[in-house]
Amino acid sequence: MRVSVKTIHQFGIDVMKAAGLDDYEAEHLSHSLIFADLRGVGSHGFSRLSTYAKRVECGVIANHVRVEILNDSPSAIVIDGKNGIGASVAMQAMNLCVERAKVSGCCFATVRNANHFGVGAYYSRVAMESGCASVIVANGEVGVVPTGGATPMLGTNPVTVGLPTGDGYPPIMLDMATSAVARGKVVLAQKEGRSIPLGWGVDRNGNPTTNPEDILNGGSMSPMAGPKGYGMALIIDMLCSAMGGSLNCRNTPSFWYDFEHPQNIGYFMGAFDVNQFMPYDTYLNRIDDIIDEFKNAPKAEGVSEIMMPGEIEHNKFHANYQPGVEYGDVVLEELRSIGKHFSVPCGF
C-alpha cells in the first residue's frame, strides 16, 4: 500500500509528540524517517517508528532536549547530546558545524550522550544546501564480528560523505554502513519474513546464513570488504568513544531490546566551506567534469548508466515523492498498532 508523504509525515509527528517529544524533535525525527523511506532505505524509515516511540515513552530517550556545548572554538566543538532523540541532536550539531565552517573554513564536532540518528544523508544535505562538503560517522551497539574474531565487537558504524554538485547532477552522497549491510536491513527482513543474501552475516557458530533470525539471535553481521570494513569500523568507534566521550560499541545498550539504559553513542561530524578552499563556481565545474567522465566512460554489457554514490537513492526519492511510499503489510500493521496505542489516527 502506498501512503502519501504528507499523511505519513504528519502521523510520525503526532505519534512522537504523543510519546513525549517537542515540536522540533518530532518534526526532525519524522522527516528523517520519511526521507529514508523515499530514498528506498526502508531499514531506517518508518519501520523503526514504534521502537523510537517506545524508547521515548519509557524515558530511555530524553525529550525537550537542546544540546549543550561543552567546549567551543571556531573549528572544533564538543557537544553533549543530553540523551536526546538522535535526529534532533544530529541536526543541531550539523547546523553548528556549518555555521562555524562558513566563518573558519571547516568545523568538526564530537557528540556524546547521543542516540541512533537514522540515515546520515539527512544531515549531510543540510551542509550541502549551504555550499559545504561534510563527513559524518557514528558508532553503535555491537553486531559485527572483527576480521579473525569469533564474537561481535563493533557496531555497523556508518559513514557519510556529502559533496555538492552543479545543477546538472544530484549531490554526491556516500552513505553506508561499515558492515556488509546495515543491521536494520536484517531486522526488516526478519519482520517481513524474508531470507537475506549470503554474505550479510553469520550464525552463532560463524557459518554464513540466509536466515535473519540466525544473525539476530546470537550471530553477527559481517564487516564490509573484510579487513577493510573492520578497520574502518574500529577507527570510527575509537573516534566516537576514545576521543568523543561516548560509550564504545562493546558497552552500548541495544536500540532494539534495552529500554532501561540510554545508549550514549557518539558522532564525529564536520563541515567544510568549499568556497574557502576553491572558488565555488570553479569547484562545481570541476566536480561536474569528473562526473561527466564517469557518465561517458565505457559501460559493461547490460549496463545503461554508471551511477554516482547516492544517485540511485536520489532518483528513488523523486520517483516516490508524488505517489507516496510503498509499505508492506507487516510495517503497516505495526504503524497502525502504535497509532492505536497513542490514540493517533493513521489515515491508512
Wavefront OBJ file of the C-alpha trace (Angstrom):
o trace
v 0.000 0.000 0.000
v 1.247 3.468 -0.893
v 0.938 6.202 1.714
v 1.290 9.885 0.816
v 4.274 11.800 2.135
v 2.013 14.317 3.884
v -0.006 11.588 5.623
v 2.907 9.501 6.914
v 4.959 12.574 7.871
v 2.132 14.016 9.994
v 1.427 10.615 11.506
v 5.048 10.361 12.612
v 4.957 13.833 14.153
v 1.729 13.103 16.019
v 2.958 9.759 17.368
v 6.270 11.144 18.574
v 4.633 14.176 20.200
v 2.220 11.829 21.955
v 5.239 9.808 23.104
v 6.731 12.956 24.598
v 8.889 14.827 22.058
v 8.527 18.549 21.429
v 7.653 20.008 18.027
v 11.247 20.409 16.817
v 12.258 16.897 17.859
v 9.144 15.233 16.421
v 9.444 17.139 13.142
v 13.040 16.112 12.525
v 12.523 12.507 13.601
v 9.510 12.083 11.306
v 11.184 13.960 8.461
v 14.322 11.825 8.718
v 12.239 8.627 8.571
v 10.247 9.675 5.502
v 13.483 10.901 3.898
v 14.927 7.396 4.309
v 11.801 5.670 3.013
v 11.574 7.911 -0.035
v 15.195 7.085 -0.853
v 14.416 3.358 -0.678
v 16.227 2.853 2.644
v 13.287 1.259 4.465
v 15.548 -0.218 7.130
v 15.986 3.325 8.520
v 12.499 4.621 7.855
v 9.085 4.211 9.446
v 9.780 0.557 10.200
v 11.655 1.993 13.218
v 8.938 4.368 14.422
v 7.466 2.052 17.055
v 10.876 1.440 18.631
v 11.693 5.165 18.721
v 8.286 5.888 20.252
v 8.660 3.183 22.870
v 12.114 4.444 23.844
v 10.831 7.991 24.296
v 7.652 6.926 26.095
v 9.522 4.837 28.662
v 12.068 7.612 29.254
v 15.192 5.853 27.982
v 15.439 8.714 25.443
v 15.021 12.188 26.937
v 12.623 14.749 25.472
v 12.632 18.550 25.056
v 16.426 18.457 24.670
v 18.691 21.147 23.288
v 22.326 20.166 23.009
v 24.956 21.647 25.313
v 28.306 22.874 24.021
v 30.955 21.676 26.467
v 33.932 23.116 24.622
v 33.713 25.669 21.843
v 36.192 27.020 19.328
v 35.898 28.294 15.740
v 36.714 24.896 14.218
v 36.146 22.303 16.960
v 33.138 21.726 19.206
v 32.487 19.202 21.968
v 28.743 18.598 22.260
v 26.660 16.825 24.897
v 23.548 15.405 23.242
v 21.955 15.028 26.692
v 20.342 11.751 25.619
v 18.037 13.471 23.150
v 16.442 11.838 20.110
v 19.164 11.322 17.510
v 17.511 13.175 14.620
v 17.259 16.373 16.653
v 20.700 16.122 18.256
v 22.474 15.392 14.955
v 20.641 18.223 13.192
v 21.600 20.708 15.903
v 25.218 19.527 15.743
v 25.422 19.787 11.945
v 23.880 23.263 11.975
v 26.554 24.366 14.460
v 29.315 22.884 12.278
v 28.005 24.615 9.150
v 27.611 27.946 10.952
v 31.241 27.881 12.088
v 32.586 26.444 8.822
v 31.184 29.423 6.921
v 33.488 31.586 9.067
v 36.565 29.457 9.743
v 36.564 27.220 6.654
v 35.828 23.978 8.456
v 34.454 22.799 11.775
v 34.235 19.365 13.390
v 32.195 18.269 16.374
v 32.265 15.291 18.669
v 28.880 14.408 20.127
v 28.448 12.239 23.227
v 25.339 11.042 25.072
v 23.516 10.635 21.770
v 21.115 8.149 20.182
v 20.649 6.496 16.786
v 20.139 9.220 14.165
v 18.860 7.235 11.164
v 20.433 7.977 7.765
v 23.454 10.268 7.713
v 22.396 11.716 4.357
v 19.596 13.601 6.119
v 22.155 15.791 7.904
v 24.724 15.913 5.125
v 22.186 17.529 2.786
v 21.920 20.471 5.215
v 25.621 21.146 4.782
v 25.373 20.939 1.000
v 22.490 23.432 0.943
v 24.966 25.904 2.465
v 27.720 25.113 -0.028
v 29.589 22.814 2.348
v 31.018 19.345 1.999
v 30.535 17.114 5.036
v 31.721 13.983 6.801
v 29.695 12.114 9.436
v 30.489 8.917 11.334
v 28.793 7.285 14.317
v 29.289 4.205 16.459
v 26.627 1.898 17.893
v 25.842 -1.349 19.650
v 27.836 -4.476 18.830
v 26.704 -6.647 15.977
v 29.727 -7.023 13.697
v 32.495 -9.561 14.152
v 36.070 -8.290 13.583
v 38.220 -9.999 10.989
v 39.656 -13.085 12.678
v 37.299 -12.782 15.653
v 34.650 -15.177 16.920
v 32.296 -12.731 18.677
v 30.738 -9.353 17.753
v 32.916 -6.432 18.870
v 31.808 -3.497 16.708
v 28.667 -1.763 15.523
v 27.657 -1.241 11.913
v 29.300 2.191 12.442
v 28.101 4.183 9.415
v 29.996 6.797 7.429
v 28.505 9.572 5.293
v 30.356 11.888 2.921
v 28.447 14.578 1.041
v 29.749 16.762 -1.805
v 27.686 19.479 -3.513
v 27.414 19.384 -7.304
v 26.192 21.697 -10.063
v 22.659 21.893 -11.416
v 23.153 19.018 -13.810
v 23.697 16.247 -11.265
v 22.375 15.194 -7.869
v 24.751 15.732 -4.943
v 27.393 13.107 -4.262
v 26.168 11.252 -1.181
v 28.129 8.271 0.085
v 26.049 6.922 2.992
v 26.880 3.411 4.114
v 27.421 1.033 6.989
v 30.872 -0.414 7.522
v 29.227 -3.833 7.822
v 28.197 -5.735 4.698
v 24.780 -4.039 5.058
v 23.065 -2.042 7.780
v 21.723 -4.181 10.649
v 18.335 -2.550 10.119
v 18.035 -4.361 6.786
v 18.318 -7.679 8.599
v 15.740 -6.561 11.172
v 13.348 -5.502 8.397
v 13.819 -8.834 6.600
v 13.009 -10.622 9.865
v 9.826 -8.563 10.310
v 8.715 -9.318 6.764
v 9.655 -12.999 6.879
v 12.203 -12.748 4.077
v 15.501 -14.523 3.626
v 18.683 -12.490 3.158
v 21.616 -12.887 0.738
v 24.651 -14.891 1.742
v 27.458 -12.633 2.889
v 25.383 -10.343 5.091
v 26.232 -12.201 8.283
v 26.894 -15.437 10.136
v 25.107 -17.544 12.763
v 26.324 -18.110 16.326
v 28.756 -20.753 15.051
v 30.298 -18.466 12.435
v 28.532 -20.126 9.499
v 27.197 -17.948 6.643
v 23.403 -17.822 6.701
v 20.400 -16.588 4.720
v 18.123 -16.584 7.780
v 17.917 -13.197 9.543
v 16.955 -14.959 12.788
v 20.384 -16.627 12.843
v 22.127 -13.242 12.780
v 19.853 -11.507 15.288
v 19.834 -14.385 17.775
v 23.452 -14.939 18.644
v 25.041 -14.408 15.246
v 26.650 -11.275 13.844
v 26.951 -9.049 10.799
v 29.962 -9.422 8.538
v 32.252 -6.412 8.005
v 32.179 -4.710 4.627
v 35.103 -5.819 2.447
v 36.601 -7.997 5.183
v 39.555 -6.386 6.997
v 38.970 -3.027 5.278
v 35.477 -2.674 6.721
v 36.701 -3.940 10.073
v 39.449 -1.308 10.110
v 37.030 1.484 9.251
v 34.512 0.372 11.895
v 37.223 0.204 14.556
v 38.575 3.678 13.727
v 35.034 5.109 13.886
v 34.458 3.517 17.288
v 37.745 4.987 18.539
v 36.930 8.478 17.230
v 33.460 8.446 18.778
v 34.343 6.872 22.130
v 38.032 7.409 22.952
v 38.090 10.953 21.561
v 34.383 11.826 21.616
v 33.484 10.562 25.077
v 30.658 8.176 24.192
v 30.449 4.534 25.184
v 32.318 2.160 22.899
v 30.437 -0.431 20.867
v 31.035 -3.233 23.398
v 29.306 -1.254 26.161
v 26.470 0.331 24.169
v 22.968 -0.871 25.161
v 20.744 -2.297 22.430
v 18.488 0.058 20.473
v 16.029 -2.762 19.857
v 15.871 -4.583 23.182
v 17.184 -2.455 26.082
v 14.548 0.013 27.284
v 16.199 0.789 30.609
v 19.638 2.181 29.750
v 20.453 5.130 27.439
v 22.651 4.177 24.510
v 25.182 7.031 24.825
v 26.507 6.519 21.304
v 28.791 9.072 19.672
v 29.011 11.031 16.441
v 32.014 12.682 14.821
v 30.889 15.113 12.150
v 32.170 18.088 10.270
v 31.522 20.595 7.504
v 33.904 22.263 5.010
v 33.012 25.552 3.328
v 34.004 24.703 -0.247
v 34.415 28.359 -1.237
v 37.257 28.797 1.237
v 39.249 26.046 -0.494
v 38.257 26.665 -4.107
v 36.024 29.359 -5.684
v 32.612 27.720 -5.523
v 31.709 28.071 -9.216
v 35.104 26.680 -10.206
v 34.606 23.742 -7.838
v 31.167 22.995 -9.285
v 32.564 22.994 -12.831
v 35.414 20.708 -11.792
v 33.264 18.181 -9.942
v 30.701 18.115 -12.747
v 33.535 17.474 -15.218
v 34.607 14.472 -13.124
v 31.053 13.126 -13.104
v 30.870 13.644 -16.886
v 33.963 11.462 -17.262
v 32.265 8.588 -15.440
v 28.940 9.022 -17.208
v 30.690 8.887 -20.577
v 33.027 6.021 -19.697
v 32.625 2.649 -21.467
v 29.966 0.520 -19.772
v 29.851 -3.197 -19.071
v 27.427 -5.322 -21.071
v 23.857 -4.786 -19.888
v 24.653 -1.557 -18.015
v 22.855 1.570 -19.226
v 24.450 4.111 -16.876
v 27.311 4.378 -14.388
v 25.812 5.746 -11.192
v 27.344 8.120 -8.653
v 27.190 7.497 -4.875
v 23.675 8.364 -3.707
v 22.279 8.778 -7.220
v 20.070 5.681 -7.085
v 18.583 6.851 -3.784
v 18.136 10.381 -5.178
v 16.208 9.007 -8.147
v 14.023 6.855 -5.894
v 13.259 9.888 -3.713
v 11.876 11.823 -6.659
v 10.075 8.811 -8.117
v 8.330 8.108 -4.800
v 7.526 11.647 -3.689
v 4.275 12.172 -5.624
v 2.750 8.656 -5.438
v 3.918 8.139 -1.848
v 5.888 5.384 -0.139
v 5.049 1.703 -0.602
v 4.829 -0.093 2.765
v 4.428 -3.825 3.310
v 1.658 -5.329 5.408
v 3.897 -6.014 8.420
v 5.121 -2.420 8.671
v 1.620 -1.030 8.109
v 0.204 -3.199 10.862
v 2.969 -2.106 13.203
v 2.250 1.558 12.420
v -1.483 1.102 12.958
v -0.765 -0.578 16.277
v 1.465 2.235 17.527
v -1.106 4.774 16.325
v -3.813 2.997 18.323
v -1.538 2.871 21.370
v -1.133 6.666 21.298
v -4.701 7.393 20.068
v -3.322 8.847 16.826
v -5.470 8.269 13.706
v -3.329 6.826 10.932
v -5.379 7.503 7.786
v -4.100 4.362 6.058
l 1 2 3 4 5 6 7 8 9 10 11 12 13 14 15 16 17 18 19 20 21 22 23 24 25 26 27 28 29 30 31 32 33 34 35 36 37 38 39 40 41 42 43 44 45 46 47 48 49 50 51 52 53 54 55 56 57 58 59 60 61 62 63 64 65 66 67 68 69 70 71 72 73 74 75 76 77 78 79 80 81 82 83 84 85 86 87 88 89 90 91 92 93 94 95 96 97 98 99 100 101 102 103 104 105 106 107 108 109 110 111 112 113 114 115 116 117 118 119 120 121 122 123 124 125 126 127 128 129 130 131 132 133 134 135 136 137 138 139 140 141 142 143 144 145 146 147 148 149 150 151 152 153 154 155 156 157 158 159 160 161 162 163 164 165 166 167 168 169 170 171 172 173 174 175 176 177 178 179 180 181 182 183 184 185 186 187 188 189 190 191 192 193 194 195 196 197 198 199 200 201 202 203 204 205 206 207 208 209 210 211 212 213 214 215 216 217 218 219 220 221 222 223 224 225 226 227 228 229 230 231 232 233 234 235 236 237 238 239 240 241 242 243 244 245 246 247 248 249 250 251 252 253 254 255 256 257 258 259 260 261 262 263 264 265 266 267 268 269 270 271 272 273 274 275 276 277 278 279 280 281 282 283 284 285 286 287 288 289 290 291 292 293 294 295 296 297 298 299 300 301 302 303 304 305 306 307 308 309 310 311 312 313 314 315 316 317 318 319 320 321 322 323 324 325 326 327 328 329 330 331 332 333 334 335 336 337 338 339 340 341 342 343 344 345 346 347 348
